[in-house]
Structure formats: C-alpha cells, structure tokens
Amino acid sequence: MKKTTIEFDEAKESRVEEALGTRGLKATVDRSFDTVLALKARLELVERLKDMKGLDLNRPEILDEAWGE
C-alpha cells in the first residue's frame, strides 16, 4: 500500500460515495479503482467478442467470462 496526500473535490467525493455505496475516502478510492478495472475488463471482452477471436460458444468458460461469472 502507498500512503499519499492529495487534494480532491469534496462534493464530488460525496456523490461518488453515494453512487458506490461507500463511506470514507479510503473505501471510496479503493472501490473506484476496482470499478474502473472491472469496466476495463468488460470493454476488453466486448472488443474480443466484436473481433470474434477465440469465440467458442460450446466452451462454458467463455460464456462464464462473458457474463462475468
């Protein structure tokens, strides 16, 4: 873990806390990072599906990945 000091918009923090269901800056930042990484993974999967690379609908692990399971 890295400890640092940052300046941030407190009004924005409140809105993000509400959106994520978190309480406190540390939890909000941590959940925000998780959310961004999950979104990136979903977008990458969409691109793979668009390209149809490695798409084999007979393989359960492919479908599980597509549905985020």
N, C-alpha and C positions, 0 to 999 in steps of 0.2 A: 504494500500500500504506500501511496505517496501522499504526503501531507503538504498542503499549499495554502496560500491566501489568494482569494480572488474578489473582484468587485462584480456584483450582479444586480439585476433589476428585481427588487423585492416583490413588486406587483406581478411580474412575470412568474416568479417562483411560486407565488400563491396560486396562480392559475394552473401551473404545471402540477403542483401538489394535488389540486382538485382533480385534474384530468387523470393523473396516475394513481390516485388514492394513497398517496404517501404523506408522511408527516416529518418535517425536518429536512434541512438542506442535504445532509449526507444521504439519507434514504432516497430523496428526490433525484439527486445526481446519479446515484447508483442505478435506480430504476430507469432513468433516462438513457443511460449508457446501454442497459440491457434492451430497451425498446428500440434504440437505433440499430443495434447489432441484429436483432430479430428482423427488423424491417429490411436491412441489407440482405440477409439470408433469403428472405421471401422474394425480393426483387431479383436476386441472382437466380433463384429457382424459376421464376417466371421467364427470365431470359433463356435459360436452358430449355424450358418447355417450348418456347417460341421457336427455337432452333431445332427442336425435336432430337437433340443429341442425347443418346443414351436412353431414350424413352422406350420402355418395355412395360406395357400395362399388365403383363402377366406376372410381374415381379412385385409381390406385396411391399417390399421395402421402398420401391419407387413411389407407390401410392401413399404409403405412410409418410414419406418425406414431403410429398405434395400437399398433404393435409396437415402437416406439422405435428405428426404424432411420433 
